[in-house]
């Protein structure tokens, strides 16, 4: 999997995650004022990935 970062039309930083087959599997759902904040958000996703529970609904 690979994270990608980019600036949207409003000038905000966003990220998305692609799986090894190239499908987009997650995105930031919000823009960030700075590249650092965007990278910090990616770090949170990476840190919680294995510890995050799932719920069947």
C-alpha positions in Angstrom: 0.0 0.0 0.0 1.1 3.5 -0.7 -0.1 6.9 0.6 -0.3 9.8 -1.9 -0.5 13.5 -1.0 -1.7 16.4 -3.1 -3.1 19.9 -3.0 -6.7 20.2 -4.0 -8.3 23.1 -6.0 -8.9 25.0 -2.7 -5.2 24.8 -1.9 -5.6 22.4 0.9 -3.5 19.2 1.4 -5.2 15.8 1.1 -4.1 12.2 1.1 -5.3 8.9 -0.3 -4.2 5.3 0.1 -3.9 2.9 -2.7 -3.6 -0.9 -2.4 -1.0 -2.9 -4.2 -3.5 -3.5 -7.0 -3.9 0.2 -7.6 -7.4 0.6 -6.1 -8.0 3.6 -3.9 -9.0 2.2 -0.5 -9.0 5.3 1.8 -8.8 9.1 1.7 -8.5 12.0 4.1 -12.1 13.1 3.7 -11.0 16.6 4.7 -8.3 19.1 3.6 -5.4 20.2 5.7 -3.9 23.8 5.8 -0.3 22.6 5.7 1.6 19.7 4.2 2.9 18.9 7.8 -0.7 18.5 9.1 -1.5 16.2 6.2 1.6 14.1 6.9 0.7 14.0 10.6 -2.7 12.7 9.7 -1.1 9.9 7.6 1.1 9.1 10.7 -2.0 8.7 12.8 -3.5 6.3 10.3 -0.2 4.3 10.2 0.1 4.2 14.0 -3.5 3.0 14.6 -3.7 0.6 11.7 -2.9 -2.6 13.5 -4.5 -1.6 16.8 -7.8 -0.3 15.3 -10.7 -2.6 16.0 -13.5 -3.4 13.5 -17.2 -3.8 14.2 -19.7 -5.9 12.3 -22.9 -4.1 11.8 
